[in-house]
Amino acid sequence: MKWHHVKENWPAFYEAIIDKWPQVDEADLDEIDGDQGAFVDYLVEATGQDREEIREELREWLVGEIPSDIVMDPSHDNHSIALSAKYVNEGEDEYSDDAAFGDDGESPDDD
């Protein structure tokens, strides 16, 4: 993941941040508000590690996937639907009702 994913969804990452760095305080994270430089400075102070160690830990942490609760947030729905278009059969619309998919022209009410 990239830092902009973290910054755009900052409060949603609190749990993952606290899991990785248990020394942090949620109230302090509120004040940092996704600012990467401020976050690094805070971690240096909170953990007692040097800046380069923190930067390396942060790089390793960013290699991970975006947590599913963030990906599944309703604000990402339209983007996810648009990405799903590559899996939708020709002639079908990715924004159509899911119940109609794969029914070969039959409508859900044809029972």
Backbone as CSV, one residue per row, in Angstrom:
resi,resn,N_x,N_y,N_z,CA_x,CA_y,CA_z,C_x,C_y,C_z
1,MET,0.845,-1.167,0.000,0.000,0.000,0.000,0.890,1.229,0.000
2,LYS,0.322,2.337,-0.354,1.036,3.611,-0.399,0.579,4.479,0.771
3,TRP,1.410,5.461,1.125,1.070,6.314,2.254,-0.257,7.036,2.030
4,HIS,-0.581,7.399,0.784,-1.833,8.131,0.564,-3.047,7.291,0.972
5,HIS,-2.948,5.936,0.902,-4.041,5.086,1.391,-4.207,5.266,2.900
6,VAL,-3.077,5.353,3.579,-3.106,5.534,5.034,-3.659,6.916,5.377
7,LYS,-3.141,7.935,4.710,-3.556,9.311,5.008,-5.048,9.508,4.749
8,GLU,-5.559,8.980,3.624,-6.970,9.161,3.270,-7.903,8.448,4.243
9,ASN,-7.411,7.405,4.909,-8.232,6.594,5.811,-7.615,6.539,7.204
10,TRP,-6.996,7.622,7.614,-6.180,7.647,8.827,-6.842,6.996,10.041
11,PRO,-8.027,7.386,10.467,-8.611,6.771,11.673,-8.836,5.263,11.521
12,ALA,-9.092,4.815,10.312,-9.327,3.388,10.096,-8.046,2.569,10.294
13,PHE,-6.893,3.203,10.246,-5.621,2.508,10.434,-5.163,2.480,11.886
14,TYR,-5.887,3.134,12.797,-5.464,3.191,14.195,-5.196,1.804,14.763
15,GLU,-6.108,0.875,14.545,-5.934,-0.468,15.111,-4.658,-1.126,14.589
16,ALA,-4.421,-1.028,13.286,-3.214,-1.626,12.699,-1.956,-0.932,13.209
17,ILE,-2.017,0.382,13.398,-0.868,1.137,13.914,-0.579,0.725,15.350
18,ILE,-1.626,0.630,16.157,-1.438,0.264,17.567,-0.960,-1.182,17.686
19,ASP,-1.405,-2.064,16.780,-0.892,-3.438,16.777,0.606,-3.458,16.496
20,LYS,1.044,-2.624,15.550,2.465,-2.599,15.168,3.313,-1.858,16.202
21,TRP,2.792,-0.735,16.700,3.515,0.093,17.670,2.633,0.304,18.898
22,PRO,2.646,-0.630,19.843,1.751,-0.546,21.008,2.003,0.664,21.910
23,GLN,3.118,1.335,21.728,3.429,2.501,22.569,2.617,3.737,22.186
24,VAL,1.971,3.721,21.017,1.274,4.928,20.566,-0.056,5.102,21.289
25,ASP,-0.518,6.334,21.306,-1.776,6.686,21.955,-2.735,7.210,20.882
26,GLU,-3.971,6.744,20.949,-4.966,7.122,19.935,-5.188,8.639,19.878
27,ALA,-5.166,9.301,21.012,-5.352,10.759,21.036,-4.227,11.458,20.272
28,ASP,-3.012,10.930,20.394,-1.883,11.499,19.651,-2.053,11.257,18.153
29,LEU,-2.578,10.080,17.791,-2.818,9.793,16.377,-3.831,10.771,15.793
30,ASP,-4.833,11.149,16.580,-5.811,12.139,16.125,-5.119,13.442,15.726
31,GLU,-4.160,13.843,16.517,-3.455,15.101,16.252,-2.545,15.002,15.038
32,ILE,-1.981,13.831,14.790,-1.072,13.634,13.651,-1.832,13.727,12.337
33,ASP,-3.060,13.223,12.314,-3.976,13.347,11.176,-3.367,12.914,9.829
34,GLY,-2.605,11.839,9.851,-2.100,11.271,8.602,-0.832,11.896,8.058
35,ASP,-0.263,12.852,8.762,0.978,13.493,8.313,2.145,12.531,8.556
36,GLN,2.755,12.054,7.479,3.790,11.029,7.596,5.000,11.520,8.394
37,GLY,5.451,12.737,8.141,6.600,13.276,8.874,6.316,13.381,10.362
38,ALA,5.132,13.880,10.695,4.752,13.992,12.100,4.627,12.615,12.737
39,PHE,4.146,11.639,11.966,4.012,10.276,12.481,5.386,9.678,12.767
40,VAL,6.327,9.861,11.857,7.694,9.356,12.075,8.291,10.026,13.315
41,ASP,8.166,11.350,13.418,8.688,12.071,14.592,8.068,11.529,15.877
42,TYR,6.753,11.298,15.845,6.048,10.771,17.018,6.561,9.385,17.385
43,LEU,6.739,8.512,16.381,7.221,7.157,16.663,8.634,7.164,17.230
44,VAL,9.481,8.062,16.743,10.840,8.184,17.284,10.760,8.507,18.777
45,GLU,9.900,9.456,19.113,9.747,9.857,20.517,9.097,8.749,21.352
46,ALA,8.049,8.119,20.807,7.289,7.119,21.572,8.057,5.827,21.784
47,THR,8.864,5.426,20.800,9.555,4.138,20.884,10.994,4.241,21.356
48,GLY,11.589,5.434,21.224,12.994,5.594,21.590,13.950,5.087,20.516
49,GLN,13.416,4.650,19.380,14.265,4.178,18.281,14.759,5.376,17.475
50,ASP,15.812,5.159,16.693,16.272,6.267,15.860,15.420,6.364,14.591
51,ARG,15.495,7.520,13.977,14.651,7.853,12.836,14.775,6.831,11.706
52,GLU,15.981,6.384,11.408,16.161,5.438,10.291,15.520,4.088,10.597
53,GLU,15.605,3.637,11.843,14.931,2.385,12.225,13.418,2.509,12.035
54,ILE,12.868,3.638,12.450,11.431,3.868,12.310,11.046,3.920,10.840
55,ARG,11.824,4.611,10.043,11.520,4.686,8.606,11.532,3.297,7.971
56,GLU,12.473,2.452,8.372,12.539,1.084,7.842,11.324,0.269,8.301
57,GLU,10.956,0.379,9.556,9.765,-0.319,10.047,8.518,0.141,9.296
58,LEU,8.434,1.441,9.060,7.288,1.988,8.342,7.248,1.470,6.902
59,ARG,8.418,1.410,6.240,8.476,0.850,4.875,8.002,-0.595,4.863
60,GLU,8.451,-1.378,5.834,8.036,-2.786,5.921,6.537,-2.899,6.188
61,TRP,6.007,-2.028,7.050,4.588,-2.040,7.370,3.754,-1.697,6.139
62,LEU,4.231,-0.761,5.326,3.502,-0.352,4.129,3.490,-1.425,3.039
63,VAL,4.377,-2.421,3.141,4.386,-3.514,2.177,3.119,-4.357,2.314
64,GLY,2.511,-4.335,3.473,1.306,-5.120,3.718,0.124,-4.643,2.882
65,GLU,-0.926,-5.423,2.927,-2.150,-5.110,2.203,-2.979,-4.080,2.968
66,ILE,-3.826,-3.375,2.242,-4.769,-2.467,2.883,-5.761,-3.331,3.659
67,PRO,-5.992,-3.043,4.927,-6.932,-3.853,5.710,-8.305,-3.932,5.044
68,SER,-8.918,-5.101,5.114,-10.185,-5.341,4.414,-11.295,-4.415,4.873
69,ASP,-11.300,-3.999,6.135,-12.364,-3.106,6.586,-12.266,-1.737,5.917
70,ILE,-11.082,-1.369,5.457,-10.912,-0.108,4.737,-11.322,-0.284,3.280
71,VAL,-10.912,-1.392,2.682,-11.275,-1.671,1.292,-12.782,-1.805,1.156
72,MET,-13.427,-2.401,2.152,-14.864,-2.647,2.089,-15.702,-1.443,2.528
73,ASP,-15.073,-0.345,2.883,-15.803,0.844,3.287,-16.691,1.317,2.136
74,PRO,-17.929,1.725,2.399,-18.840,2.146,1.330,-18.291,3.250,0.433
75,SER,-17.378,4.058,0.940,-16.816,5.130,0.108,-16.010,4.586,-1.059
76,HIS,-15.621,3.315,-1.005,-14.853,2.697,-2.083,-15.712,1.864,-3.029
77,ASP,-17.013,1.797,-2.792,-17.886,0.918,-3.564,-17.844,1.169,-5.064
78,ASN,-18.018,2.421,-5.488,-18.049,2.684,-6.926,-16.736,2.328,-7.592
79,HIS,-15.631,2.581,-6.918,-14.323,2.207,-7.465,-14.218,0.690,-7.592
80,SER,-14.658,-0.025,-6.574,-14.621,-1.490,-6.607,-15.521,-2.038,-7.701
81,ILE,-16.682,-1.436,-7.877,-17.607,-1.878,-8.929,-16.965,-1.656,-10.299
82,ALA,-16.355,-0.500,-10.492,-15.710,-0.215,-11.776,-14.585,-1.216,-12.046
83,LEU,-13.819,-1.584,-11.031,-12.753,-2.570,-11.213,-13.307,-3.947,-11.554
84,SER,-14.513,-4.241,-11.091,-15.112,-5.549,-11.348,-15.549,-5.714,-12.799
85,ALA,-15.556,-4.625,-13.566,-16.013,-4.678,-14.956,-15.250,-5.712,-15.769
86,LYS,-13.990,-5.955,-15.453,-13.216,-6.928,-16.237,-13.715,-8.359,-16.028
87,TYR,-14.536,-8.590,-15.017,-15.064,-9.926,-14.750,-16.514,-10.097,-15.202
88,VAL,-17.093,-9.037,-15.749,-18.486,-9.068,-16.169,-18.546,-9.467,-17.639
89,ASN,-19.454,-10.360,-17.964,-19.584,-10.839,-19.339,-19.955,-9.717,-20.289
90,GLU,-19.576,-9.878,-21.544,-19.898,-8.909,-22.573,-21.413,-8.736,-22.656
91,GLY,-21.840,-7.515,-22.789,-23.267,-7.228,-22.870,-23.923,-6.981,-21.531
92,GLU,-23.231,-7.286,-20.449,-23.756,-7.015,-19.118,-23.101,-5.753,-18.574
93,ASP,-23.805,-5.060,-17.726,-23.309,-3.823,-17.142,-22.903,-4.081,-15.698
94,GLU,-21.694,-3.648,-15.318,-21.215,-3.899,-13.957,-22.064,-3.213,-12.896
95,TYR,-22.863,-2.227,-13.299,-23.722,-1.531,-12.341,-25.130,-2.139,-12.276
96,SER,-25.390,-3.175,-13.062,-26.701,-3.824,-13.044,-26.899,-4.588,-11.746
97,ASP,-28.137,-4.927,-11.474,-28.475,-5.716,-10.295,-27.759,-7.062,-10.357
98,ASP,-27.071,-7.436,-9.303,-26.317,-8.694,-9.264,-27.196,-9.909,-9.524
99,ALA,-28.458,-9.844,-9.175,-29.356,-10.988,-9.337,-29.508,-11.370,-10.805
100,ALA,-29.292,-10.433,-11.713,-29.467,-10.711,-13.131,-28.218,-11.325,-13.763
101,PHE,-27.075,-11.259,-13.116,-25.838,-11.768,-13.711,-25.890,-13.275,-13.899
102,GLY,-25.455,-13.709,-15.060,-25.331,-15.134,-15.332,-26.637,-15.823,-15.631
103,ASP,-27.690,-15.071,-15.818,-28.996,-15.681,-16.043,-29.325,-15.828,-17.530
104,ASP,-28.379,-15.593,-18.405,-28.559,-15.760,-19.847,-29.819,-15.097,-20.369
105,GLY,-30.052,-13.874,-19.994,-31.184,-13.145,-20.515,-32.465,-13.324,-19.719
106,GLU,-32.475,-14.236,-18.795,-33.682,-14.432,-17.977,-33.735,-13.340,-16.911
107,SER,-34.903,-12.899,-16.605,-35.038,-11.925,-15.539,-35.298,-12.671,-14.228
108,PRO,-34.917,-12.084,-13.106,-35.091,-12.775,-11.817,-36.538,-13.103,-11.502
109,ASP,-37.488,-12.449,-12.169,-38.899,-12.676,-11.896,-39.510,-13.762,-12.787
110,ASP,-38.707,-14.464,-13.609,-39.212,-15.469,-14.546,-39.475,-16.826,-13.914
111,ASP,-39.451,-16.958,-12.627,-39.600,-18.253,-11.963,-40.914,-18.876,-12.217
